[in-house]
Amino acid sequence: MTELHGAAVVLRTTVPADVPALAAVRATPEVRERWRGEDDMAAEVAADLDDPDTHCLTILHQDRIVGMIQWYSEEEPDYRHAGIDLFLDPSVHGIGLGTDAVRTLARHLVDDHGYHRLVIDPAADNAAAIRCYAKVGFRPVGVMRQYERGADGTWHDGLLMDLLAAELVR
């Protein structure tokens, strides 16, 4: 089981017992706006755990589950990189836990797995997420037009950001 320690968070391998707490976070309106899915949030989280290409880590703060961070990889040698995604309980937004979680996972991916490049793709209008990722060293690469469908059924832009290993703000 992976366990990574940040300044304020602990990231550990997500286990089935975490699903109810993570589903409750996913069901909050603020998270659901960005992490849509079907009505059964527990099934959505469980599906993430069953995906062999996605590595799920539960975010703990003061021994409380406050979210999940995931990573995936492209292992083709000429394009090798890893990507990150996360959701965080709105009750802890704005106190640096997202930045700490992203920095902790980025450090692990660079130092322990040898990735030279990481990517993340927030919604282009998600200013808080973009600021969070920039604090870790991610830089905007470009806007991905009409990248994802919103809850209203219309298409919305995403922002591709990347981070090179040497740019990681430790």
C-alpha positions as CSV (number, residue, x, y, z in Angstrom):
1,M,0.0,0.0,0.0
2,T,1.3,3.4,-1.0
3,E,1.4,6.1,1.7
4,L,2.8,9.5,0.9
5,H,3.2,12.4,3.4
6,G,2.8,16.0,2.5
7,A,3.0,19.0,4.8
8,A,-0.7,18.6,5.8
9,V,-2.1,15.6,3.9
10,V,-1.4,12.0,3.7
11,L,-2.1,10.2,0.4
12,R,-2.7,6.5,0.7
13,T,-3.9,3.8,-1.7
14,T,-7.7,4.0,-1.9
15,V,-9.4,0.9,-0.5
16,P,-13.1,-0.2,-0.9
17,A,-13.8,0.9,2.7
18,D,-13.1,4.5,1.5
19,V,-15.9,4.4,-1.1
20,P,-18.8,5.8,1.1
21,A,-16.8,8.8,2.3
22,L,-15.4,9.5,-1.2
23,A,-18.9,9.1,-2.7
24,A,-20.2,11.7,-0.2
25,V,-17.5,14.2,-1.3
26,R,-18.3,13.5,-5.0
27,A,-22.0,14.1,-4.3
28,T,-21.4,17.7,-3.0
29,P,-22.7,20.2,-5.5
30,E,-19.3,21.9,-5.9
31,V,-17.6,18.7,-6.7
32,R,-20.4,17.2,-8.8
33,E,-20.3,20.3,-11.0
34,R,-16.7,19.4,-12.0
35,W,-16.8,15.6,-11.5
36,R,-20.2,14.7,-13.0
37,G,-21.2,11.1,-13.5
38,E,-24.2,8.9,-12.9
39,D,-26.5,9.3,-9.9
40,D,-24.7,6.5,-8.0
41,M,-21.6,8.2,-6.8
42,A,-20.5,5.0,-4.9
43,A,-20.6,3.1,-8.1
44,E,-18.6,5.9,-9.8
45,V,-15.8,5.8,-7.2
46,A,-15.8,2.0,-7.2
47,A,-15.4,2.0,-11.0
48,D,-12.3,4.2,-10.6
49,L,-10.8,1.7,-8.2
50,D,-11.5,-1.1,-10.6
51,D,-9.8,0.7,-13.5
52,P,-6.4,-0.9,-14.0
53,D,-5.0,2.2,-15.7
54,T,-5.9,4.6,-12.9
55,H,-4.0,4.8,-9.6
56,C,-6.3,6.1,-6.8
57,L,-5.0,7.7,-3.6
58,T,-7.3,8.8,-0.8
59,I,-6.5,12.3,0.6
60,L,-6.5,12.4,4.4
61,H,-6.2,15.5,6.5
62,Q,-6.1,15.0,10.3
63,D,-7.1,11.4,9.8
64,R,-10.3,12.4,7.9
65,I,-11.0,11.5,4.3
66,V,-11.2,14.8,2.4
67,G,-10.9,13.7,-1.2
68,M,-9.1,11.5,-3.8
69,I,-6.2,12.1,-6.2
70,Q,-5.6,9.9,-9.2
71,W,-2.8,9.4,-11.7
72,Y,-2.4,7.6,-14.9
73,S,0.5,7.1,-17.2
74,E,1.4,7.0,-20.9
75,E,4.3,4.5,-21.0
76,E,5.1,4.7,-24.7
77,P,8.9,5.6,-24.4
78,D,8.8,8.5,-26.8
79,Y,5.8,10.1,-25.0
80,R,6.2,8.8,-21.5
81,H,4.4,11.1,-18.9
82,A,1.8,10.9,-16.1
83,G,-1.4,12.8,-15.6
84,I,-3.1,13.8,-12.4
85,D,-6.7,14.5,-11.4
86,L,-8.4,15.1,-8.0
87,F,-11.4,16.2,-6.1
88,L,-11.5,17.7,-2.6
89,D,-14.2,18.2,-0.1
90,P,-15.5,21.8,-0.4
91,S,-15.3,22.1,3.4
92,V,-11.5,22.2,3.1
93,H,-11.2,24.3,0.0
94,G,-8.9,27.4,0.3
95,I,-6.6,26.1,3.0
96,G,-3.9,24.7,0.8
97,L,-4.7,21.0,0.9
98,G,-5.2,20.7,-2.8
99,T,-1.8,22.2,-3.5
100,D,-0.2,20.0,-0.9
101,A,-1.9,16.9,-2.4
102,V,-0.8,17.8,-5.9
103,R,2.7,18.6,-4.8
104,T,3.0,15.4,-2.8
105,L,1.9,13.2,-5.7
106,A,4.0,15.2,-8.3
107,R,7.1,14.7,-6.1
108,H,6.4,10.9,-5.9
109,L,5.8,10.7,-9.7
110,V,9.0,12.6,-10.5
111,D,11.3,11.2,-7.7
112,D,10.0,7.6,-7.4
113,H,8.7,6.8,-10.9
114,G,11.0,8.9,-12.9
115,Y,8.5,10.9,-14.9
116,H,10.0,14.0,-16.5
117,R,6.6,15.5,-17.5
118,L,3.2,15.7,-15.7
119,V,-0.1,17.0,-17.1
120,I,-3.3,18.1,-15.6
121,D,-6.4,19.5,-17.3
122,P,-8.8,21.7,-15.3
123,A,-11.8,23.4,-16.7
124,A,-10.7,26.6,-18.3
125,D,-13.0,28.6,-16.0
126,N,-11.8,26.8,-12.8
127,A,-9.6,29.7,-11.5
128,A,-9.1,28.2,-8.1
129,A,-7.8,24.9,-9.5
130,I,-5.6,26.7,-12.0
131,R,-4.0,28.8,-9.2
132,C,-3.5,25.6,-7.1
133,Y,-1.7,23.8,-9.9
134,A,0.4,26.8,-10.7
135,K,1.7,26.9,-7.1
136,V,3.2,23.5,-7.7
137,G,4.8,24.6,-11.0
138,F,2.3,23.6,-13.6
139,R,2.1,26.0,-16.6
140,P,-0.6,26.6,-19.1
141,V,0.0,24.9,-22.4
142,G,-3.2,25.8,-24.2
143,V,-6.9,25.8,-24.2
144,M,-8.6,22.7,-25.4
145,R,-11.7,24.1,-27.0
146,Q,-15.1,22.4,-26.3
147,Y,-13.2,19.8,-24.3
148,E,-15.9,18.5,-22.0
149,R,-19.7,18.5,-21.8
150,G,-21.1,20.4,-18.8
151,A,-24.1,19.5,-16.7
152,D,-26.2,21.9,-18.9
153,G,-25.3,19.7,-22.0
154,T,-23.1,22.4,-23.6
155,W,-19.4,22.0,-24.3
156,H,-16.9,23.8,-22.2
157,D,-13.2,24.6,-22.7
158,G,-10.4,22.9,-20.7
159,L,-6.9,24.1,-20.0
160,L,-4.0,21.8,-20.6
161,M,-1.2,22.4,-18.0
162,D,2.1,20.6,-17.7
163,L,5.0,20.5,-15.4
164,L,8.5,19.4,-16.2
165,A,10.4,17.7,-13.4
166,A,12.9,20.6,-13.0
167,E,10.0,23.0,-12.6
168,L,8.4,21.2,-9.6
169,V,8.0,23.7,-6.8
170,R,9.1,21.6,-3.8
